[in-house]
Amino acid sequence: MLLAYCYVTKVDGRRSRRACLLANRGQCCFCRFCSPNDSITLEGNHVQPSMRIQGSLPPVEVVRLGLLSYRQALRVQQAYVKRCQAGAAHALLLCQHPPVYTTGIRQKERPPAELERLRLLGAQVHRADRGGLITFHGPGQLVCYPVLHLASFKKSVRWYVSQLERTVVAACRSFRVEASTSPHTGVWVGDNKICAIGVRCSRYVTSHGLALNCNTDLAWFRHIVPCGVEGKGVTSLSVELRRDVGVDEAVPHVLRAFADVFRCRLADAGAVRS
């Protein structure tokens, strides 16, 4: 096991040694208790430097989960959140879901008859502990769940949501799709939403995230008011480019944009069975 020690300067000028980091899969990132001014020593094998060292970038592990149910994805997120809160590396979970409608904490419980109507369409229905209102997830939609400790980036949820929006705008631009933000959360092409965003942040560790429509069947959105925004539509990369753009094609664009916008270093963990 690899330990990193930070030397913290006390009020009286003396310095104390504290083990604050454990290696995780050969990569390390400094825990939230260290300040950028702490001096660091490492013991053990070579470690990739953390963002805490000037000029370096925080590592983020990319985890490809494939197609899994929304309930399974929640369990996986919870495991990675606990891991991150314990001081382990950040993660970016990528997946797709079978058809599911999810509601956020800003929304009152929907009438049972309406929930049953959505289930009869062949979709699951879940109430999530994220921000935002009702939305749809399904095959052909790239769902990204960043599990980041904002102490390694910036301790601001508003900043974090803005960075997610900037990431998607940059990814769309790489496809030559002119997307933008608006007063409504998410990313838009004109009056049509191409990406929904809903997050949770607990003790500065993020969960939930974004859903980018690639070649999603947009007919599912006709049965709801997406994200509670009246008079707006939905779109996808496939609709905008007038060709089929699948999730696999979109992933590299989103990863490059995420690394650039968040100024982090991505390390691919490959496919992981939930």
WOPEBEL-V694499 format. One record per residue. N is the residue number from 0. OMEGA is omega in degrees with one decimal (* if undefined). Layout:
# WOPEBEL-V694499
n: <N;N>
omega: <OMEGA;OMEGA>
This chain:
# WOPEBEL-V694499
n: <0;1;2;3;4;5;6;7;8;9;10;11;12;13;14;15;16;17;18;19;20;21;22;23;24;25;26;27;28;29;30;31;32;33;34;35;36;37;38;39;40;41;42;43;44;45;46;47;48;49;50;51;52;53;54;55;56;57;58;59;60;61;62;63;64;65;66;67;68;69;70;71;72;73;74;75;76;77;78;79;80;81;82;83;84;85;86;87;88;89;90;91;92;93;94;95;96;97;98;99;100;101;102;103;104;105;106;107;108;109;110;111;112;113;114;115;116;117;118;119;120;121;122;123;124;125;126;127;128;129;130;131;132;133;134;135;136;137;138;139;140;141;142;143;144;145;146;147;148;149;150;151;152;153;154;155;156;157;158;159;160;161;162;163;164;165;166;167;168;169;170;171;172;173;174;175;176;177;178;179;180;181;182;183;184;185;186;187;188;189;190;191;192;193;194;195;196;197;198;199;200;201;202;203;204;205;206;207;208;209;210;211;212;213;214;215;216;217;218;219;220;221;222;223;224;225;226;227;228;229;230;231;232;233;234;235;236;237;238;239;240;241;242;243;244;245;246;247;248;249;250;251;252;253;254;255;256;257;258;259;260;261;262;263;264;265;266;267;268;269;270;271;272;273>
omega: <-176.3;179.3;169.3;179.5;173.6;177.7;-174.2;179.2;179.4;-178.5;-177.2;175.3;177.2;-176.3;-179.9;-178.6;-178.0;174.6;-174.1;-172.4;171.7;178.2;176.6;-179.3;175.5;178.4;-177.3;167.2;-172.0;-175.7;-173.4;-177.2;-179.6;175.0;-179.2;-177.7;178.5;174.0;-169.5;167.4;-179.5;176.4;-179.0;-179.9;-178.6;178.8;173.4;-176.4;178.9;174.8;-177.0;176.8;-172.8;175.4;179.3;-175.4;178.6;178.3;176.2;-178.1;178.0;-176.2;-177.8;-173.6;-179.3;179.8;177.4;-175.8;179.6;179.7;176.5;-179.6;177.2;179.2;179.4;178.3;-178.3;178.8;-179.6;176.2;178.1;178.8;-178.9;178.7;178.3;176.6;-178.8;-174.2;173.6;179.9;173.7;-176.3;179.8;180.0;167.6;178.9;164.4;-176.0;-178.8;171.4;179.7;175.6;-178.1;-175.7;178.3;-172.4;175.1;176.1;-179.4;-179.2;179.8;-179.3;179.1;177.6;178.7;177.5;179.4;179.1;179.9;175.1;-179.0;-179.2;169.5;176.7;-179.5;170.1;-175.2;179.0;178.1;172.4;177.7;-177.5;-173.3;174.1;-178.5;170.2;178.4;178.7;-177.9;178.0;177.8;179.1;-179.0;177.5;175.9;173.0;-173.4;169.2;-173.0;174.7;178.1;-177.3;175.2;-176.1;179.8;179.0;178.1;176.6;-177.3;179.2;178.0;178.5;175.3;178.5;179.4;178.5;-177.9;177.3;179.6;178.7;177.8;179.7;178.6;172.7;-174.7;171.9;-177.3;179.1;-178.6;174.5;179.0;175.3;176.0;-179.3;179.5;-179.4;-169.4;167.2;-170.7;178.6;-178.0;-178.9;177.5;-178.8;175.7;179.3;175.1;-172.2;170.8;177.3;-179.7;-176.8;178.4;174.0;-174.6;170.7;-169.2;-176.8;-172.4;178.8;-177.2;179.1;179.2;172.6;178.6;171.4;-174.6;179.0;179.7;-176.8;-177.8;-174.6;-179.8;167.5;-172.1;178.3;176.1;-178.1;-178.0;172.8;179.1;-180.0;176.6;178.0;-179.2;175.9;-179.4;179.1;-176.7;-177.2;179.6;173.4;-178.3;176.3;-178.2;-179.5;-178.4;178.0;-176.3;-173.8;-178.1;179.1;-179.3;-179.7;178.3;179.7;-179.8;-179.6;-178.9;-174.7;-178.0;179.9;-179.0;179.2;-177.2;175.8;-173.6;176.9;-179.8;-179.7;-178.6;176.7;-179.1;*>
